[in-house]
Amino acid sequence: MSGRYLLDTNILIALLADEMSVKEKLAQAEEVFIPSIAIGELYYGAWKSQRVQENLARIDELAGESVVLGCGLEVARRYGEIKNALRIKGHPIPENDLWIAAIALEHTLTLVTRDAHFDEVDDLKTVVW
């Protein structure tokens, strides 16, 4: 398995939990990227946790070892386009996931996720790990 992948938050959580199937697939991937939005969601989870400092350190390490993609003008344009298309369809998805989808589309990446609602986003390639 090779390819260019963007990891959704639920995949990052599985990775941080040492889920072997995710680690094996990552080892076979050509390129892997992380959306800054997912890092933000992880930080939020860390601040709510019982082991705040330990979890913050793990996220810092993950982010430091990864290519993190943020939101520029073109991603913002994609976000607006996606949100409007979903509004017309009557199938909204969570706000942060709109941004993650926009990053994946803008960079022509396959989104690795366990959330089926991403199937609503036109032209978005997804895979479940």
Buried (B, 14 or more C-beta within 10 A) or exposed (E): EEBBBBBBBBBBBBBBEEBEEBEEBBEEBEEBBBBBBBBBBBBEBBEEEEEEEEBBEBBEEBBEEBEBBEBEEEBEEBBEEBBEBBEEEEEEBEEBBBBBBBBBBBBEBBBBBBBEBBEBBEEBBBEEB
